[in-house]
Amino acid sequence: MITLTSCPLKQTYFVSEIKGDPDSRKHLQNLGFVKNARVAVMNRDKHNGVILIHNSRVALDNTILENIALSKKMVGHGDLVKLSSVKPGQMAMVISIAVAHPSDPAEAAIKRRLLDMGVTRGTRLFVRKVAPLGDPMELHVRGYELTLRKNEAEKVEVSVLEND
C-alpha cells in the first residue's frame, strides 16, 4: 500500500482510503481528502509534507499522511452512471461529459454550458432534489446550487461516491 509518506514527489495519485479515528477522517474530508481526490506531494521532510489538493497547498504532519492510502487510478471506476440516475442525497464525481455528436452545434453548446457552470471532470456533485418526474434536478456544485434539465444531466457520466 502506498501512502502520502512513501509516494514519489510531484506525481499525481488518487485517494483510495483514509484510515484513523472518525474525527481525523472527518477533518481530512473537510480539507478535501475524499475517495478519488487527486493529490500530489510537492515537498516532504522527516516531520511533515506539503500536499497539493484541489489547487490548494496543505501542510500535514507525517503521522496524518500515513493514514491516507493512494492509488494511481481512480477507485471504483467501473460503475459509471448518468447523472440523471443519481438519487437525492447521493454524492457523485464527474468522469466525463459525453455527447453523441460533437460536431452538432446544439450538443456542443450543451457541453460548453455544462463546462462553463463548473461541471468538469473530477468535480464533486451533491444531488439535493429531483422533481417528481426527474426533470429538473437540483445539485450542489462548487459551493453553489445548480439546476439541470434531465436531457443535460444524461450527458454527464459520473461515479457515485460512498457517503462517509
N, C-alpha and C positions, 0 to 999 in steps of 0.2 A: 504494500500500500504506500502510495506516495502522498506526502503531506506538504504543507507550505514551508515546513522547516527543511525538507530534503529535496525539493524540486530545483531544477536549474533556474538561474536568474533570467528575467526578461523573456520568458516563454509563456504562451497562453495556455491556461488549463481551465477546466470547469469543475466547480464544487460538486462532489459526488455524495458527501456525507459530512455531517457536523456532529461530533461527539461531545461529551461533557455534561455538566449538570444543566437542568432546564433553564435556569436564569442566564447562564453563559450562552446557551444556544439562542435564547430569545434576544439577547444583546447583539450577538453576531448577526442574527436575522435582521434586526433593525438597522445594522450597518450595511446590509445588502448581501451578506453571505448566506444565500439560499441555494438549494439544489439547482445546478446548471448555471449558476452565476459565473461569468467569465472573469478570471483573475490572473494576475501576473505578479511575481515577486520582483520588485525593482531594485531593492537593496536589502542586505541582511548582514547582521553581525552575530556574535555569540549570545546576545541577550534579546534582540528584537529584529523585526523585519518591517520593511515598508512595502505595502501591497497596493497594487492598482486595481480598483474595482469600480465599475460604473463611472469611469473617467475621474475618479477621486483617489487620492493617495491616503492610505490609512496605515498608521504605525501601530503594531501589536506586539506584545511580548511573545517569545517563542513558546512558552507553556500554553498559550492560547492557539498559536499557529499549529501546534502538534495535533490539535483536535479537528482540524479541517482537512479531510481527505479529498484528493483530487483525481481527475480523470482527464485524459487527452481528448475524449469525446463527450458529448452531452449524454447524460444518463437518461434512460427510459425514452429513447428517441423513436422507438418502434411504434408508439401509439399516437400517430398524427391524426388529428381530427379537424374538422372545420370549426371555426369559432362559433358559428350559428348553432352547433350542437352542445356547447358548453352550458352547464346548468348554473342558475343563480347561486352565488356563494362560493363558486369554484374559481381558482386562480389558474391562469394558463400563460404560457410563454409563446410568443410569436416565433414561428420557424420560417415561414415564407408567405409571400402574397402571390398566389397562383392565378394567373389569368390565362384563359384558354387560347385567346388570340391576341398576342402582344401588339400586333400591327393594327388592331381595331382601335380607332381613336376613342370610342366610348369606354372600352376596358382599360386602355392606357390612362384615361382620365380618372377612373375609379382608383387605380393603383396609385397614381400620383397624389390623389386626395387623401388616401389612407396614409401614405408616407408623410405627407405634409402635416397630418394630425398626430404624428408620433407613433403610428403603428408600424414599427420597424423590427427587423429580425433581432431577437433577444429581449424585446420589451415584454415586461410582465403586465398582464391584464387581469383585473378582478371583475367578474360579471356581477353587477349589482342587482339588476332586474331584467326580466324579459316579459314583454307584453303577452297576453293570453294566447295569441296566435303565433308567437315567436317573432313578431315584427312590430316595432323595433326592439333593440336591446340596449340597456344602459351599462356602460363599462366605466371603470376607474382606471385611467391610464396616465402615468407620469404626473400624478398629483391633480388631475382634473377629471371631470365627468365627460364622457363622450357617448353619444347616441348614434348607433349604426343601424341601417336597414338590414334585413335578412340577406338580401342579394349581395350586399357589401361584405357582411360577415362570412358568407360562404366562400369568399375569395381568400380568406385568411386561414392559413394552416397553422395550428397550434399544438403544443404538447401540454396536456393538463398536468398541473403540478400538485403534489400532495400538500395538504394543509397541515402545518406543524402545530 
